[in-house]
Amino acid sequence: LKQMGAKLEVQKDAISVSKSSLTGGEFDVSDCPDLFPVVAALGAAADGRTVLYGIERLRYKESDRAEAMVEGLQGMGIEVVQHEDSVVIRGGAPQGSVTNPWSDHRIAMAFAVLGLVAEGKTTILDADCVSKSYTGFWNEMEVLGMKVRRLNDEQ
């Protein structure tokens, strides 16, 4: 976040982040593949180009995380090019869309974060997949201002 220009305040037991204009950058995610989805989402909302290297391992997680993010970002109108071991994202103005997270909790959470800044409504299918790692995620997103509507609430 700091490398992308985010306003951070680091305290002893917490980090506070304020809404900031972000700028793309280049990042090697080979040693932190679980961060790839959210860094890709940040790149989609940042000005300029974000390049994420070291994505080979992402193809063997809960889903093919590289392909899932490329598909979802393109569905939100973001220009993305996937190479064998990198993804290049041209940041812009994400548009709300219906996103399939491929039953992957990290993909769903990344698109939820991106949905906070997208223009229009973002719908995440199979949203309950986040319960694998963060059962209170949707409640936390509501605290941040997201309007969460569960499909089974209508039944």
DOTORPA-926638 format. One record per residue: residue number from 0; residue in one letter; x negated, y negated, z negated of N, C-alpha, C in turn. Coordinates in steps of 0.1 Angstrom, whole numbers. Example, Ala and Ser with C-alpha at 12.3 -4.5 7.8 and 13.67 -1.06 7.14 Angstrom:
// DOTORPA-926638
(site 0, "A", (-132, 57, -78), (-123, 45, -78), (-132, 33, -78))
(site 1, "S", (-128, 22, -71), (-137, 11, -71), (-129, 0, -79))
This chain:
// DOTORPA-926638
(site 0, "L", (-8, 12, 0), (0, 0, 0), (-9, -13, 0))
(site 1, "K", (-19, -12, -8), (-28, -24, -9), (-35, -26, 4))
(site 2, "Q", (-39, -16, 11), (-46, -17, 24), (-36, -23, 35))
(site 3, "M", (-23, -21, 33), (-13, -26, 42), (-8, -40, 39))
(site 4, "G", (-14, -45, 28), (-10, -59, 24), (1, -60, 14))
(site 5, "A", (5, -50, 7), (15, -50, -3), (10, -58, -15))
(site 6, "K", (20, -65, -22), (17, -72, -34), (18, -62, -45))
(site 7, "L", (7, -58, -52), (7, -49, -63), (2, -55, -75))
(site 8, "E", (7, -50, -87), (2, -54, -100), (0, -41, -107))
(site 9, "V", (-13, -39, -110), (-17, -26, -117), (-18, -29, -132))
(site 10, "Q", (-11, -22, -140), (-11, -23, -154), (-17, -10, -160))
(site 11, "K", (-18, -9, -173), (-24, 3, -179), (-16, 16, -175))
(site 12, "D", (-2, 15, -177), (6, 27, -175), (16, 25, -163))
(site 13, "A", (14, 15, -155), (24, 13, -144), (18, 5, -133))
(site 14, "I", (24, 7, -121), (21, -2, -110), (34, -8, -105))
(site 15, "S", (34, -21, -104), (46, -28, -99), (43, -33, -84))
(site 16, "V", (53, -31, -76), (51, -34, -62), (63, -44, -59))
(site 17, "S", (59, -55, -52), (69, -65, -48), (71, -64, -33))
(site 18, "K", (83, -68, -29), (86, -68, -14), (75, -76, -7))
(site 19, "S", (69, -71, 3), (58, -77, 10), (59, -74, 25))
(site 20, "S", (53, -83, 33), (51, -80, 47), (39, -71, 48))
(site 21, "L", (41, -60, 55), (30, -50, 56), (24, -51, 70))
(site 22, "T", (11, -47, 71), (4, -47, 83), (-1, -32, 85))
(site 23, "G", (-1, -27, 97), (-5, -13, 99), (-20, -11, 96))
(site 24, "G", (-24, 1, 97), (-38, 4, 94), (-41, 18, 98))
(site 25, "E", (-53, 23, 95), (-57, 37, 99), (-59, 44, 86))
(site 26, "F", (-54, 56, 85), (-54, 64, 73), (-57, 79, 76))
(site 27, "D", (-65, 85, 68), (-68, 100, 70), (-60, 107, 59))
(site 28, "V", (-50, 115, 63), (-41, 121, 53), (-45, 136, 51))
(site 29, "S", (-56, 140, 57), (-60, 154, 56), (-61, 160, 42))
(site 30, "D", (-65, 151, 32), (-66, 155, 18), (-54, 152, 10))
(site 31, "C", (-44, 146, 16), (-32, 142, 9), (-20, 143, 18))
(site 32, "P", (-17, 155, 23), (-7, 157, 33), (7, 154, 28))
(site 33, "D", (9, 154, 15), (23, 151, 10), (26, 136, 10))
(site 34, "L", (16, 128, 12), (18, 114, 14), (21, 110, 28))
(site 35, "F", (19, 119, 38), (21, 115, 52), (35, 110, 55))
(site 36, "P", (46, 116, 50), (59, 111, 54), (62, 96, 49))
(site 37, "V", (58, 93, 37), (61, 80, 32), (52, 70, 38))
(site 38, "V", (39, 73, 41), (30, 64, 48), (35, 62, 62))
(site 39, "A", (40, 72, 69), (45, 70, 82), (57, 61, 82))
(site 40, "A", (66, 62, 72), (77, 53, 70), (73, 39, 68))
(site 41, "L", (62, 37, 60), (57, 24, 58), (51, 18, 71))
(site 42, "G", (45, 26, 78), (39, 22, 91), (50, 18, 101))
(site 43, "A", (62, 24, 100), (73, 21, 109), (78, 7, 106))
(site 44, "A", (77, 3, 93), (82, -10, 89), (71, -21, 89))
(site 45, "A", (59, -17, 92), (48, -27, 91), (46, -33, 105))
(site 46, "D", (39, -45, 105), (36, -52, 117), (23, -45, 123))
(site 47, "G", (23, -43, 136), (12, -37, 142), (12, -22, 143))
(site 48, "R", (0, -16, 145), (-1, -2, 147), (-7, 5, 135))
(site 49, "T", (-1, 17, 132), (-6, 25, 121), (-10, 39, 127))
(site 50, "V", (-22, 43, 124), (-27, 56, 129), (-29, 65, 117))
(site 51, "L", (-23, 77, 117), (-25, 86, 106), (-32, 98, 112))
(site 52, "Y", (-44, 101, 107), (-53, 112, 111), (-51, 124, 101))
(site 53, "G", (-56, 135, 106), (-57, 147, 97), (-43, 153, 95))
(site 54, "I", (-35, 154, 105), (-21, 159, 104), (-20, 174, 107))
(site 55, "E", (-30, 181, 110), (-29, 195, 114), (-22, 203, 103))
(site 56, "R", (-26, 201, 91), (-19, 209, 80), (-4, 207, 78))
(site 57, "L", (0, 195, 83), (14, 192, 81), (24, 201, 89))
(site 58, "R", (19, 208, 98), (27, 217, 106), (31, 229, 99))
(site 59, "Y", (25, 232, 87), (27, 244, 79), (32, 241, 65))
(site 60, "K", (39, 230, 63), (45, 227, 50), (59, 232, 50))
(site 61, "E", (68, 226, 42), (82, 231, 42), (89, 230, 56))
(site 62, "S", (83, 221, 64), (87, 219, 78), (75, 215, 86))
(site 63, "D", (76, 213, 99), (65, 207, 106), (67, 192, 104))
(site 64, "R", (61, 187, 93), (63, 173, 89), (59, 163, 99))
(site 65, "A", (49, 166, 107), (46, 156, 118), (57, 155, 128))
(site 66, "E", (62, 166, 132), (73, 166, 142), (85, 160, 137))
(site 67, "A", (89, 163, 124), (101, 158, 118), (100, 143, 117))
(site 68, "M", (89, 138, 113), (88, 123, 112), (88, 116, 125))
(site 69, "V", (81, 122, 135), (81, 116, 149), (96, 116, 154))
(site 70, "E", (103, 127, 152), (117, 127, 157), (125, 117, 150))
(site 71, "G", (124, 116, 137), (132, 107, 129), (129, 92, 132))
(site 72, "L", (116, 89, 133), (112, 76, 136), (117, 71, 150))
(site 73, "Q", (115, 80, 159), (120, 77, 173), (135, 74, 173))
(site 74, "G", (142, 82, 165), (157, 80, 163), (160, 67, 157))
(site 75, "M", (151, 61, 150), (153, 48, 144), (147, 36, 153))
(site 76, "G", (144, 40, 165), (139, 30, 175), (124, 26, 174))
(site 77, "I", (117, 34, 167), (102, 31, 165), (94, 39, 175))
(site 78, "E", (85, 32, 181), (76, 38, 191), (65, 47, 183))
(site 79, "V", (65, 60, 187), (56, 69, 180), (50, 78, 191))
(site 80, "V", (37, 80, 190), (30, 90, 199), (23, 100, 190))
(site 81, "Q", (25, 113, 192), (19, 123, 185), (8, 130, 193))
(site 82, "H", (-4, 131, 187), (-15, 138, 193), (-18, 150, 185))
(site 83, "E", (-27, 158, 189), (-30, 171, 182), (-33, 169, 167))
(site 84, "D", (-41, 159, 163), (-44, 157, 149), (-42, 143, 144))
(site 85, "S", (-33, 135, 151), (-29, 122, 147), (-16, 118, 152))
(site 86, "V", (-10, 108, 145), (2, 101, 149), (-1, 86, 150))
(site 87, "V", (4, 80, 161), (2, 66, 162), (16, 60, 162))
(site 88, "I", (18, 50, 153), (31, 44, 151), (30, 29, 154))
(site 89, "R", (38, 24, 162), (39, 10, 165), (50, 5, 156))
(site 90, "G", (47, -3, 146), (57, -8, 136), (67, -17, 143))
(site 91, "G", (78, -19, 137), (88, -28, 143), (100, -29, 133))
(site 92, "A", (111, -30, 139), (124, -32, 131), (132, -19, 132))
(site 93, "P", (130, -10, 122), (138, 3, 122), (153, 0, 122))
(site 94, "Q", (159, 8, 130), (174, 8, 131), (180, 20, 124))
(site 95, "G", (191, 17, 117), (197, 28, 110), (201, 39, 120))
(site 96, "S", (201, 52, 115), (204, 63, 124), (208, 75, 115))
(site 97, "V", (212, 85, 121), (215, 98, 115), (202, 106, 116))
(site 98, "T", (196, 110, 104), (183, 117, 104), (184, 131, 98))
(site 99, "N", (178, 140, 105), (178, 154, 100), (164, 156, 93))
(site 100, "P", (163, 158, 80), (150, 160, 74), (144, 174, 75))
(site 101, "W", (150, 182, 82), (146, 196, 84), (145, 203, 71))
(site 102, "S", (154, 201, 62), (154, 207, 49), (142, 205, 41))
(site 103, "D", (135, 194, 43), (122, 191, 37), (124, 178, 27))
(site 104, "H", (122, 180, 15), (125, 170, 5), (117, 157, 7))
(site 105, "R", (104, 159, 11), (96, 147, 14), (100, 139, 26))
(site 106, "I", (105, 146, 36), (110, 139, 48), (123, 131, 44))
(site 107, "A", (132, 137, 37), (144, 131, 33), (141, 118, 24))
(site 108, "M", (132, 119, 15), (128, 108, 6), (122, 97, 14))
(site 109, "A", (113, 100, 24), (107, 90, 32), (117, 82, 40))
(site 110, "F", (127, 89, 46), (137, 82, 54), (146, 74, 45))
(site 111, "A", (148, 79, 33), (156, 71, 24), (149, 57, 21))
(site 112, "V", (136, 58, 18), (128, 46, 16), (129, 37, 28))
(site 113, "L", (127, 42, 40), (128, 34, 52), (142, 29, 55))
(site 114, "G", (152, 36, 51), (166, 32, 52), (169, 19, 44))
(site 115, "L", (161, 16, 34), (163, 4, 26), (160, -8, 34))
(site 116, "V", (151, -7, 44), (148, -19, 52), (153, -18, 66))
(site 117, "A", (159, -7, 70), (164, -5, 84), (177, -14, 86))
(site 118, "E", (178, -18, 98), (190, -26, 102), (202, -16, 105))
(site 119, "G", (212, -17, 97), (224, -8, 99), (223, 4, 89))
(site 120, "K", (232, 12, 91), (234, 24, 82), (225, 35, 85))
(site 121, "T", (219, 41, 75), (210, 53, 77), (217, 64, 70))
(site 122, "T", (219, 75, 77), (226, 87, 71), (215, 98, 72))
(site 123, "I", (213, 105, 60), (204, 116, 59), (212, 129, 57))
(site 124, "L", (211, 138, 67), (217, 150, 66), (210, 159, 56))
(site 125, "D", (217, 169, 50), (211, 178, 40), (203, 171, 29))
(site 126, "A", (209, 160, 25), (202, 151, 15), (199, 158, 2))
(site 127, "D", (206, 168, -1), (204, 175, -14), (191, 183, -14))
(site 128, "C", (184, 184, -3), (171, 191, -2), (161, 184, -12))
(site 129, "V", (163, 171, -15), (154, 164, -24), (154, 170, -38))
(site 130, "S", (164, 178, -42), (164, 184, -55), (153, 194, -58))
(site 131, "K", (146, 198, -47), (134, 207, -49), (124, 200, -57))
(site 132, "S", (122, 187, -56), (111, 181, -64), (116, 169, -72))
(site 133, "Y", (128, 164, -70), (131, 151, -77), (147, 151, -78))
(site 134, "T", (152, 157, -87), (167, 158, -89), (173, 145, -91))
(site 135, "G", (167, 135, -96), (173, 122, -99), (170, 112, -88))
(site 136, "F", (165, 116, -76), (161, 107, -66), (172, 98, -61))
(site 137, "W", (183, 103, -58), (194, 95, -53), (199, 85, -63))
(site 138, "N", (199, 89, -76), (203, 79, -87), (193, 68, -87))
(site 139, "E", (180, 71, -86), (169, 60, -86), (171, 51, -74))
(site 140, "M", (175, 57, -62), (177, 49, -50), (188, 39, -52))
(site 141, "E", (199, 44, -59), (210, 35, -62), (205, 23, -71))
(site 142, "V", (197, 25, -80), (191, 15, -89), (184, 4, -80))
(site 143, "L", (177, 9, -69), (170, 0, -60), (179, -7, -51))
(site 144, "G", (192, -4, -51), (201, -11, -42), (207, -3, -31))
(site 145, "M", (203, 9, -30), (208, 17, -19), (223, 22, -22))
(site 146, "K", (231, 21, -12), (245, 26, -14), (245, 40, -10))
(site 147, "V", (246, 49, -20), (245, 63, -18), (260, 69, -18))
(site 148, "R", (263, 76, -7), (276, 82, -6), (273, 97, -2))
(site 149, "R", (278, 105, -11), (276, 120, -8), (288, 125, -1))
(site 150, "L", (286, 133, 10), (297, 137, 18), (307, 145, 10))
(site 151, "N", (302, 153, 0), (312, 161, -8), (320, 152, -18))
(site 152, "D", (316, 139, -19), (324, 129, -27), (338, 127, -21))
(site 153, "E", (339, 129, -8), (351, 126, -1), (361, 138, -2))
(site 154, "Q", (356, 149, -6), (365, 161, -6), (372, 162, -19))
